[in-house]
Amino acid sequence: MGAYASDFVVKSWPFNYGHNRSRKYPYPAEGQFPVAAPASGYLWDRAREAGVSYRSFGEFVIAGKKKGEPNWTKVAALQGHFDPEFHVFDLGYPDAKRADRFIAEFHRFEAEGEMPRLLIVRLPNDHTAGTQRGGWTPSVCVADNDLALGRVVEAVSHSKFWPQTAIFILEDDAQDGPDHVDAHRSPAFVISPYTRRGAVNSTMYSTSSMLRTMELILGLKPMTQFDAAARPMFQVFQAAPDFRPYDALPARVDLNERNPRLAWGSEASQKMDFSREDAADENLLNEIIWRSVRGAASAMPAPVHAAFVFERPKADDDD
């Protein structure tokens, strides 16, 4: 959200992450501490500065302290700019219901004639809860997440706002998983009447590239040197629009399927903390998910870490 992790976040997040058992350190980011915020703020700060309307559905939002109480946020720029009824991170709550809430609000915007120009929507269930006994299987969690996203895209693309809309989708978290190119790659999507369909684009983009593209569309200034220097996603778009809408596909798995008692990693999953993001050991959770999907006897391949090294001509050392 800020194209930058502050010095405080960079130095403190390892103490909070899942492999640290002490649990002495709170989560450093997402509005928990003012010192964690980038000096130039977040995307919504740039939107407010430029007079661009915005609204968050679950991002940097905290659940009510008691059941039935509305959500809240510590972030000043989000006060009055978030949906207090949108369910925040809770792996026991289906993304399908989050999609229901967003779509209801989106239809309200359509009936009123306008919507915020920047909408941020969080669908968190792709994190999964491992193979906790009685919990939804990892396949169900991801299918629920996919279906919810598909329904959101369907609603937007069938609306009157579609001709002027672009949807940017980034997955959380890459989590150092078994990817054949690089373990830190993350799936990303750009959906719009102006995106190229059926084309192959091998340009290497970063998260900052996506943020920079959004800034250019909305007329926002860069937040940091990283998004200012990032390559915009120009190759994703085309000049001639294709206004065909999208229709969501049904899930291909039983969305009621639960983890069996003797599932691989069940005992380890029972000991993991899934009350918030990143509180579980990422390497062990990756393997639990892998074996749940690919079979208990299928060993997870080692993560691949790619380095991009570019040779440059050596400078003349002669005096």
FIVEXLUM-746427 format. One record per residue (C-alpha): residue number from 1; residue in three letters; z, x, y. Coordinates in steps of 0.5 Angstrom, whole numbers, m for minus. Example, Ala and Ser with C-alpha at 12.3 -4.5 7.8 and 13.67 -1.06 7.14 Angstrom:
(1; ALA; (16; 25; m9));
(2; SER; (14; 27; m2));
//
This chain:
(1; MET; (0; 0; 0));
(2; GLY; (1; 6; 5));
(3; ALA; (m4; 11; 2));
(4; TYR; (2; 16; 2));
(5; ALA; (8; 17; m2));
(6; SER; (13; 20; 3));
(7; ASP; (17; 26; 2));
(8; PHE; (23; 22; 0));
(9; VAL; (20; 18; m5));
(10; VAL; (16; 24; m8));
(11; LYS; (23; 28; m9));
(12; SER; (27; 22; m11));
(13; TRP; (23; 18; m16));
(14; PRO; (24; 22; m22));
(15; PHE; (31; 21; m22));
(16; ASN; (30; 14; m22));
(17; TYR; (24; 14; m27));
(18; GLY; (25; 11; m35));
(19; HIS; (26; 18; m38));
(20; ASN; (32; 19; m34));
(21; ARG; (38; 16; m37));
(22; SER; (44; 17; m32));
(23; ARG; (41; 10; m28));
(24; LYS; (45; 13; m22));
(25; TYR; (39; 13; m17));
(26; PRO; (36; 6; m14));
(27; TYR; (29; 5; m14));
(28; PRO; (26; 9; m8));
(29; ALA; (20; 5; m5));
(30; GLU; (18; m2; m4));
(31; GLY; (22; m3; 2));
(32; GLN; (29; m1; m1));
(33; PHE; (30; 4; 4));
(34; PRO; (27; 5; 11));
(35; VAL; (26; 13; 10));
(36; ALA; (22; 11; 4));
(37; ALA; (16; 8; 9));
(38; PRO; (10; 13; 11));
(39; ALA; (11; 14; 18));
(40; SER; (5; 10; 20));
(41; GLY; (7; 4; 16));
(42; TYR; (3; 0; 10));
(43; LEU; (m3; m4; 10));
(44; TRP; (0; m10; 13));
(45; ASP; (3; m6; 19));
(46; ARG; (m4; m4; 21));
(47; ALA; (m6; m11; 20));
(48; ARG; (m1; m14; 25));
(49; GLU; (m3; m8; 30));
(50; ALA; (m10; m11; 29));
(51; GLY; (m9; m18; 30));
(52; VAL; (m11; m19; 23));
(53; SER; (m7; m25; 19));
(54; TYR; (m4; m23; 12));
(55; ARG; (1; m26; 7));
(56; SER; (4; m23; 1));
(57; PHE; (5; m26; m6));
(58; GLY; (10; m22; m9));
(59; GLU; (9; m15; m7));
(60; PHE; (15; m12; m3));
(61; VAL; (19; m18; m5));
(62; ILE; (26; m19; m8));
(63; ALA; (28; m25; m12));
(64; GLY; (33; m29; m9));
(65; LYS; (41; m27; m11));
(66; LYS; (42; m33; m15));
(67; LYS; (38; m38; m19));
(68; GLY; (34; m43; m14));
(69; GLU; (35; m38; m8));
(70; PRO; (28; m37; m5));
(71; ASN; (26; m30; m5));
(72; TRP; (27; m25; 1));
(73; THR; (24; m18; 3));
(74; LYS; (27; m12; 7));
(75; VAL; (21; m11; 10));
(76; ALA; (20; m13; 17));
(77; ALA; (13; m14; 18));
(78; LEU; (13; m18; 12));
(79; GLN; (18; m23; 15));
(80; GLY; (15; m30; 15));
(81; HIS; (9; m27; 12));
(82; PHE; (10; m28; 4));
(83; ASP; (11; m33; 0));
(84; PRO; (18; m35; m2));
(85; GLU; (16; m39; m8));
(86; PHE; (12; m34; m11));
(87; HIS; (16; m31; m18));
(88; VAL; (17; m24; m17));
(89; PHE; (17; m18; m23));
(90; ASP; (20; m22; m29));
(91; LEU; (17; m20; m36));
(92; GLY; (20; m27; m38));
(93; TYR; (16; m31; m33));
(94; PRO; (8; m32; m35));
(95; ASP; (3; m30; m30));
(96; ALA; (m1; m36; m32));
(97; LYS; (5; m40; m27));
(98; ARG; (4; m34; m22));
(99; ALA; (m3; m36; m22));
(100; ASP; (m2; m44; m21));
(101; ARG; (3; m42; m15));
(102; PHE; (m3; m38; m12));
(103; ILE; (m8; m43; m13));
(104; ALA; (m4; m48; m10));
(105; GLU; (m3; m45; m4));
(106; PHE; (m10; m42; m4));
(107; HIS; (m13; m50; m4));
(108; ARG; (m8; m51; 1));
(109; PHE; (m11; m46; 6));
(110; GLU; (m18; m49; 4));
(111; ALA; (m16; m56; 6));
(112; GLU; (m13; m53; 13));
(113; GLY; (m19; m50; 14));
(114; GLU; (m17; m42; 14));
(115; MET; (m13; m37; 10));
(116; PRO; (m10; m31; 12));
(117; ARG; (m15; m25; 12));
(118; LEU; (m11; m20; 8));
(119; LEU; (m8; m23; 2));
(120; ILE; (m4; m19; m3));
(121; VAL; (m3; m22; m10));
(122; ARG; (2; m19; m15));
(123; LEU; (1; m20; m23));
(124; PRO; (6; m16; m26));
(125; ASN; (6; m18; m34));
(126; ASP; (1; m12; m36));
(127; HIS; (7; m8; m36));
(128; THR; (9; m11; m43));
(129; ALA; (16; m11; m46));
(130; GLY; (14; m7; m52));
(131; THR; (16; m10; m58));
(132; GLN; (23; m13; m56));
(133; ARG; (25; m18; m62));
(134; GLY; (22; m25; m60));
(135; GLY; (19; m23; m54));
(136; TRP; (11; m24; m53));
(137; THR; (7; m18; m56));
(138; PRO; (4; m13; m52));
(139; SER; (m3; m17; m53));
(140; VAL; (0; m23; m51));
(141; CYS; (2; m20; m44));
(142; VAL; (m4; m17; m43));
(143; ALA; (m8; m23; m45));
(144; ASP; (m4; m27; m40));
(145; ASN; (m5; m22; m34));
(146; ASP; (m12; m22; m35));
(147; LEU; (m13; m30; m36));
(148; ALA; (m9; m31; m29));
(149; LEU; (m13; m26; m26));
(150; GLY; (m19; m30; m28));
(151; ARG; (m17; m36; m26));
(152; VAL; (m15; m33; m19));
(153; VAL; (m22; m30; m18));
(154; GLU; (m25; m37; m21));
(155; ALA; (m21; m41; m15));
(156; VAL; (m23; m36; m10));
(157; SER; (m31; m36; m12));
(158; HIS; (m31; m43; m12));
(159; SER; (m28; m44; m5));
(160; LYS; (m32; m45; 1));
(161; PHE; (m29; m38; 3));
(162; TRP; (m33; m34; m2));
(163; PRO; (m39; m32; 2));
(164; GLN; (m34; m28; 6));
(165; THR; (m29; m26; 1));
(166; ALA; (m28; m19; m3));
(167; ILE; (m23; m18; m8));
(168; PHE; (m20; m12; m10));
(169; ILE; (m16; m11; m16));
(170; LEU; (m12; m5; m18));
(171; GLU; (m8; m4; m25));
(172; ASP; (m1; m2; m25));
(173; ASP; (1; 3; m28));
(174; ALA; (m4; 8; m31));
(175; GLN; (3; 11; m34));
(176; ASP; (0; 17; m36));
(177; GLY; (m3; 14; m42));
(178; PRO; (m9; 16; m48));
(179; ASP; (m15; 15; m44));
(180; HIS; (m21; 20; m46));
(181; VAL; (m23; 22; m40));
(182; ASP; (m16; 23; m36));
(183; ALA; (m9; 20; m37));
(184; HIS; (m8; 18; m30));
(185; ARG; (m15; 14; m29));
(186; SER; (m14; 6; m28));
(187; PRO; (m18; 0; m29));
(188; ALA; (m21; m2; m22));
(189; PHE; (m25; m8; m20));
(190; VAL; (m29; m10; m14));
(191; ILE; (m31; m18; m14));
(192; SER; (m35; m21; m8));
(193; PRO; (m42; m24; m7));
(194; TYR; (m44; m17; m4));
(195; THR; (m42; m13; m10));
(196; ARG; (m48; m10; m15));
(197; ARG; (m48; m14; m21));
(198; GLY; (m50; m10; m28));
(199; ALA; (m50; m4; m24));
(200; VAL; (m47; 3; m27));
(201; ASN; (m44; 7; m21));
(202; SER; (m41; 14; m23));
(203; THR; (m38; 15; m17));
(204; MET; (m31; 18; m17));
(205; TYR; (m26; 14; m13));
(206; SER; (m19; 14; m12));
(207; THR; (m14; 9; m10));
(208; SER; (m15; 11; m2));
(209; SER; (m22; 10; m3));
(210; MET; (m20; 3; m5));
(211; LEU; (m16; 2; 1));
(212; ARG; (m21; 5; 6));
(213; THR; (m26; 0; 4));
(214; MET; (m21; m5; 5));
(215; GLU; (m19; m2; 12));
(216; LEU; (m27; m2; 14));
(217; ILE; (m28; m9; 12));
(218; LEU; (m22; m12; 16));
(219; GLY; (m23; m7; 22));
(220; LEU; (m16; m3; 21));
(221; LYS; (m15; 4; 23));
(222; PRO; (m13; 9; 17));
(223; MET; (m6; 10; 15));
(224; THR; (m6; 17; 13));
(225; GLN; (m10; 23; 13));
(226; PHE; (m11; 21; 5));
(227; ASP; (m15; 14; 7));
(228; ALA; (m18; 17; 13));
(229; ALA; (m22; 22; 9));
(230; ALA; (m23; 18; 2));
(231; ARG; (m30; 16; 0));
(232; PRO; (m31; 9; 2));
(233; MET; (m34; 5; m4));
(234; PHE; (m40; 4; m1));
(235; GLN; (m44; 4; m7));
(236; VAL; (m41; m2; m10));
(237; PHE; (m44; m6; m5));
(238; GLN; (m51; m9; m4));
(239; ALA; (m54; m12; 3));
(240; ALA; (m57; m18; m1));
(241; PRO; (m51; m23; m3));
(242; ASP; (m51; m27; m10));
(243; PHE; (m47; m33; m9));
(244; ARG; (m46; m35; m16));
(245; PRO; (m39; m36; m17));
(246; TYR; (m35; m34; m23));
(247; ASP; (m31; m38; m29));
(248; ALA; (m25; m36; m32));
(249; LEU; (m26; m35; m40));
(250; PRO; (m20; m37; m45));
(251; ALA; (m15; m32; m48));
(252; ARG; (m18; m29; m54));
(253; VAL; (m11; m29; m57));
(254; ASP; (m5; m34; m59));
(255; LEU; (m1; m34; m52));
(256; ASN; (5; m36; m56));
(257; GLU; (5; m30; m61));
(258; ARG; (12; m26; m61));
(259; ASN; (14; m19; m63));
(260; PRO; (16; m20; m71));
(261; ARG; (23; m17; m72));
(262; LEU; (21; m11; m76));
(263; ALA; (15; m9; m71));
(264; TRP; (14; m2; m70));
(265; GLY; (18; 1; m64));
(266; SER; (23; m6; m64));
(267; GLU; (29; m2; m64));
(268; ALA; (27; 3; m59));
(269; SER; (24; m3; m55));
(270; GLN; (31; m7; m55));
(271; LYS; (34; m1; m52));
(272; MET; (29; m1; m46));
(273; ASP; (30; m4; m39));
(274; PHE; (25; m8; m37));
(275; SER; (28; m12; m32));
(276; ARG; (24; m8; m27));
(277; GLU; (18; m3; m27));
(278; ASP; (18; 4; m30));
(279; ALA; (25; 3; m32));
(280; ALA; (23; 5; m39));
(281; ASP; (21; 12; m42));
(282; GLU; (13; 12; m41));
(283; ASN; (11; 16; m47));
(284; LEU; (15; 12; m52));
(285; LEU; (13; 5; m49));
(286; ASN; (6; 8; m49));
(287; GLU; (6; 9; m56));
(288; ILE; (10; 3; m58));
(289; ILE; (4; m1; m55));
(290; TRP; (m1; 3; m58));
(291; ARG; (1; 2; m65));
(292; SER; (3; m6; m63));
(293; VAL; (m5; m6; m62));
(294; ARG; (m8; m1; m66));
(295; GLY; (m3; m2; m72));
(296; ALA; (3; 1; m74));
(297; ALA; (0; 7; m78));
(298; SER; (m5; 9; m72));
(299; ALA; (m2; 15; m69));
(300; MET; (m3; 15; m61));
(301; PRO; (m8; 21; m59));
(302; ALA; (m5; 26; m54));
(303; PRO; (m6; 24; m47));
(304; VAL; (m12; 28; m44));
(305; HIS; (m11; 31; m37));
(306; ALA; (m17; 33; m33));
(307; ALA; (m18; 38; m28));
(308; PHE; (m23; 39; m23));
(309; VAL; (m25; 46; m21));
(310; PHE; (m31; 48; m16));
(311; GLU; (m33; 55; m16));
(312; ARG; (m34; 57; m9));
(313; PRO; (m38; 64; m7));
(314; LYS; (m33; 70; m6));
(315; ALA; (m32; 72; 1));
(316; ASP; (m35; 79; 2));
(317; ASP; (m29; 84; 1));
(318; ASP; (m32; 90; 5));
(319; ASP; (m29; 92; 11));
//
